[in-house]
Amino acid sequence: MNETWRLPDLHDWEISTIHVDPYLRIVDLSLRDPNQGQALICHLSGVKQYHGSGMMLQNVILDACIFSEETPSDDLNYCKKKLGISVIDNDCFILYIEPSVGMEIICYFQTLEIDFNNP
């Protein structure tokens, strides 16, 4: 996995906006830390599948992780089942955002860029 794809600790961060473009195959997630005032955008491209459910006015993250086929776990199996896939392609990954409150996100993608310089 690309070193820049390591996610910061997003526990208790909030999902503020989601932009999904099925024609360009991109998903942009705007996240913010209400305690520290920090924000970032996760730009996922080459999106093959996306699952989002449970959106509420407040969407707080319990945990966020990125899986490849080489990182087997119960969470990865859960994600693959939700997406209806059995194997992750070699050039793809799965982003899993588990909620404390609100929205669950599972995204099957090829590349990820994280922009930490958003207010």
N, C-alpha and C positions, 0 to 999 in steps of 0.2 A: 504494500500500500504506500502511496506517495506520502512522504513525511508531512507535507502541508495539509494533508487531509485529516490529520489528527484534530479532533474536536476539543475545544476548551471544555472545562467543566461547566455544563449548562444547567445544572440542578437549580431549580427555582427561577430560572429565566422564563420569560413569557414570549409566546408567539404573538406578534403584533399584526403582521400581515402575511398573506400567502398569495402568490401570483402563479397560476398554472397556465401554460400555453401549450396545448396538445399539438399544434401545428409546427411549432419550433422545437418541441420536445424539451421544454425547460420548466423548472420549478424554482421560484425565488422565495425564500423564507426570511422574513425580517424578525429578528429576535432582540429582546432587550432585557437587561437586568434592572429591575425596578429599584433595587437596593443601592446599586453602585452608579446608576445612570449610564452604564455602558450599553452599546448596541452593536449588532453585526448583521450582515446579510449572507446567507448561504445560497449560492447560485449553483443549481444542479442542472447539467445539460446531458444530452444523450439519454433522456429519460425514456425508459421502456414501459414502465408501469408506475402508477401512483395510487396510494390509498390514503385517504384522510377521512376520519370520522370523529364525531363528538364535539364539533366546534361550539364554543360557548363565548360569552363576553370576556371571560378570563380563561386563558389557556396556559397553564403552568407546566413546565417540563420537570418530570421526575428524573429521567435519564435519557441520554442521546448517545448512540453508538453507530459505527459503520462496520458492516460485515462484508467479508468476501467468502468464497466457498471454502477457503482454508481456515476459517474461524468458526467451526461448528459449535452450536449451542442451542439450548431450548428456545431462546429468543429468535435466533436465526430460523429455526424450523417453523416457529409461529409466523414469522414474516413471510417465508416462502409459501406457507399454506394460505395466508391472507391474499397474497398476490397470485396464487394459482400456478406457481412454478415449482419445479423439482430440483433444478440445478442453476447456480449463478454462472453466467458466461465469464470466461477468463478476464475480459476487459471491463467487467461491471462490478458494482457494489450495491449494497442495500443500506440506506440510512433508516434507522429506526428511532423515532422520538416517542418515548413512553410518557404519558401524562400523569401528573399528580392530580390535575383538574383539567377537564376539557379535551382538547384534540389530540388524537393519536395520528402519527404520520409514519407511513412506510413508503419509501421511494427507491425504485430499482433504476440505477443510473450509471453513466460512464465517467463523467468528470464532475469535480466539485471545486468551486472557488469560494473562499471565505474572505469577505471584506470587513475588517475590524474598524475601519475609519468612518463609520456612519454614526452621526449623533443620534 
